[in-house]
């Protein structure tokens, strides 16, 4: 089905009837998708297959790999991770790890899902990758292919800038869905409001957990060339949606746009809207068009699979009744996204990830990989220049 055109509008959010989702994206970095979690049916999409930089959404796959290691008995939550000089040198956002320090696998996972700590991500990647973050990134890419994420390539465990580390909104929504389906007993990690490490409290960057009724995950992200990204999951009246948004100009704008998308998705599924929690008026400028129905009549399916673990929701969930039929998406023409910017100085300016509103920091430029990267047989040679981005 064809996507609607992107329009420049300003709207206010209505609580009675969900308005079409909009956001002040303002550039070719924007893409979005909303899916029904049980079936994977697409409810809303805008450029869902265009390449984007995942930023800290990368940590979703790092956590997936950790959950898999826990399931297979290759690690435990109490397993000790030794922090290397490489991990300790990561750019912000950081947990403040130093070389020789140790933390547990559980602490590393909590640092990723709340603080989005890059040093903890690198340390966890090295732990699971036999001492090499680059090798772990190859493992991540292979796992992405196995999950059906055909347009995603990982180069590190954190999402720090790398011109070859790309993904799509569709792939990230799929990863969010697989995290929930494959590890229902651990998915509640993503709804952790905060955790304490060495006496310091680190709060979750995902504001939807406090502001959107039914939200219980999953991950924020930011680098200069991606804008503000978010994969979110929410459940209402037995219907669960998973959505991905790329390209917000600010964290607040991205959050408001995501909430409008979820409202629109729930409305399509017949779920009544709810009042927002302390949410100001929403300003907008790019319309994310919903997809037309693939067929004139809707097919009603009865789902009877068990609900996710009790940590995700305190009450039992009714059986889902699905009304959205699968649709095929015709991607829009690809805009010029992957910009090569030569870095002449040995250090570049980065933005710290502090709840989407951090300050400035000077960080080392990305290092070249020591392990041969995984590439498709027909892939073009990797660019030799680097991106001037901000760490997210």
Secondary structure, DSSP 8 states (H G I E B T S, - for coil): --------------SSS----EE---STT-EEEEEETTT--EEEEESTTS-B--GGGHHHHHHHHHHHHHHHTS--TT-EEE--HHHHT--SS-----TT-EEEHHHHHHHHHTT--HHHHHHHHHHHTTT-HHHHHHHHHHHHHHHT-TT-B-SSSS----TT-BB-HHHHHHHHHHHHHH-TTTGGGGG--EEEETTEEEE-S-THHHHSTTEEEEEEEEETTTEEEEEEEEEETTEEEEEEEEEESSHHHHHHHHHHHHHHHHHHTT------SS-------EE--B---SSSS---EE-------TTT-SS-----EE----------------------SSEEEEE--STT---EEEEE-----SS-----TT-----SS-------
